[in-house]
């Protein structure tokens, strides 16, 4: 919320699952949408149904798309100059440090490996 001056975000694409589900829901504006496409940390997150109906949130499930949809997505990303938020990038030899960073939960954005 601090990154949006308290406004919240319109859409969360959530692929982690239980560990971040609650925070993802709390980050949405009224009428916001959460798209879930993974459950790495568990597929049974707590469900704050009051938040969902009071804030009129939409929950959408998604799997991979087809090749045409991927091409459309890449064109959209290019057209709008979207870039992922990168927390840190580590050399491959620092893989354990990168994993420790992820395990700490202190990162904001992606943690990458340079190969």
N, C-alpha and C positions, 0 to 999 in steps of 0.2 A: 504494500500500500504506500510505503514511503516513496517508491519510485514513480508513483502516479499522483503524488500530492493528495493522497487519500481517496482518489476517485475510484480506483480499481481498474480492472481490465475487462475488455469485452469478451475475449475468448481465451481459454486455457487449453492447450493441447497437452494432455497429461498421459505419460507413458510409464510412470513409476508404480502407481498403485497405492496401497494402504499408507505408506510412509508420508505421502504428501497430499493425500486426498482432501483432508480437512483444510489445509492451508490453501489448496487450489480453489476450493469452493469459497473460502473467505476472501479471496482476492478478486472475485467477480463483481462487476457492477450489477445493479438491478436489471434483470432481463439478459444477463450474460450467459454464455454457453461454455460448457466444458466438454471437450472431446476426449474420450478415453480410448487408448489404443495399446495398452500394456498393463501388466500387473507384476512387475519384477519383484516388488517387495510385499506382495500379497494381493489376493483378489477379493478380500472381504473387509473393505474399509468400513469404518463407522459411517452411518448415514444420518446426517442432521436434516431430517425431512422438513423441519420447520424452516430452516434456511432456504431450502429448495423452493418451497411454495410461497413463503413470504417475499423472497427476493425474485420470484418468478424466473428461476434458473432453468436452463435446458441442459439435459445430460444426453450426449450423443455417443454412441459406440462406433468405432471404426476399425477396419482392418486395412491391409494394404489395398491400394487401388490398382487399376490396370495401367499399361504403358502410356496410353493417351492421357490419363489423368496425371501421371507423373510428369509428362512433358508440359501439360498446362500449369502444373504447380511450379516447375522450374522457370517457365516463362513469366509467371506472376512474380516470383522472387526476384528475377532479373529486372523486370519492368519497374518494380517498386524499390529496388536496391535494398532488399532485406538482407541482413546479416545476423547470424546467430550471436548471442551474447556468450563470449568466451571468458571464463574465469582465469584459466591458466593453460598453457601448452607446455608439455614436458617432452624431453628427448626420450626415445624408447628405453634407453639405459636407466631412466628414472621412473620406470613403470610402477615400482613399489611406492615411490613418493606420490605419484599420481593417484594410486589406489588409496593411499592413506588420506589424501586430500578429499576424495570422494567419501570415504568412510567417516571423516570428521563431520560432514554435513555443513561445513563452513563455506563451500563454494557457492557462487552465484553465477549461473550459466554453465556452459559446458566445460569439461576438463578434457583436453585433447592430448594425443600422443603424436609426436613428430617421428615419422618413420623414414 
